Amino acid sequence: MRALCRPVIFSLAIALLAPRAAAQAPEEFFKGKNINIYIGFSPGGSYDFFGRLVARHIGRHIPGAPSSTPNSMPGAGSFTAANWLYSAAPKDGTAIGIVSQTMAIEEVLQNQAVKFKAAQFNWIGRATNIVEIGYVNDKSKAVTVGDAKVHEIPVAGTGPGSPSEGYPRLLNALAGTKFKIIGGFRGSTDGMLAVERGEVDGALTSWQTMKVTRKAEYDQGRLRVLVQYALQREPDLPVPAVVELASNEADRALLAFYASGGEVGRSLLAPPGVPADRVAALRRAFDAMMKDRDFIADVEKAKAEFNPMTGENLQKLIADTSNVQPAIVERMRQLLDIK
């Protein structure tokens, strides 16, 4: 009889302890823990920069002052990390990530690599929006984006869900360009190195990255920006915004929808299912970090872009993207040849 009772008693004990763990206040839960920050792209780019910067600073703003560790998890345009965070990562607040700014767009487009619902993630906050650019080296036959309508221009692609492949495909379909996507690169840094080695003519990066890491080459004309993937031109970048390449309003709406990913920019998210009080604690910690003098000093030292958004506003932005008009979605799927 005693032997039969032992498993029952053990099961009851576990059942009683589970609610206790879930009911812990954020400070009590996070104390002594480590927050793992998963970065969906390879080291060297702006996703990696902000992922590691957050890992360096956020812990002291979270109740209980946990440690935090950056973890690279590149692959499939960051969807390897996004899918893992959605389905397999701990849903207790100890795992957060930074992944492609176009993830909600790619979900709407039914990209087969997507195994998540973007709006079901708990969005923690945005460090900055991003103006991405398409550029080429001085060996390329393209001096302007118009030249890419005449000559085939090989460009680096970092995965079917990434802007590095989405934008060239859309411009080929809507603006008559002849970009040839060379896939297999693990991140924007690898794509930029491929341009330097002459493996491809062009790649995608952010305008800020160009100004900070390739300013001399840009100023000397060794690198040429063809187009900025934004809704309107940056004042210091005298090349067309992608929406300017549309020939009608319907095409402009498609390009504007895709360019809206730049508003998501470099944002942090947590898996679905994290207790609401821990999500709130992470969001408030993120907001506090955005005002932290040491954090801002690191941003300024790196000359990085910086335009924060709260997790609540970011959550709404993602929800709005997920509710785009079906007609736009269907046409874009056709143009991108999404099966």
Summary of the structure (lengths in Angstrom):
residues: 339
radius of gyration: 22.0
end to end distance: 61.2
largest distance: 86.0
contacts: 1206
relative contact order: 0.17
helix: 50%
strand: 17%
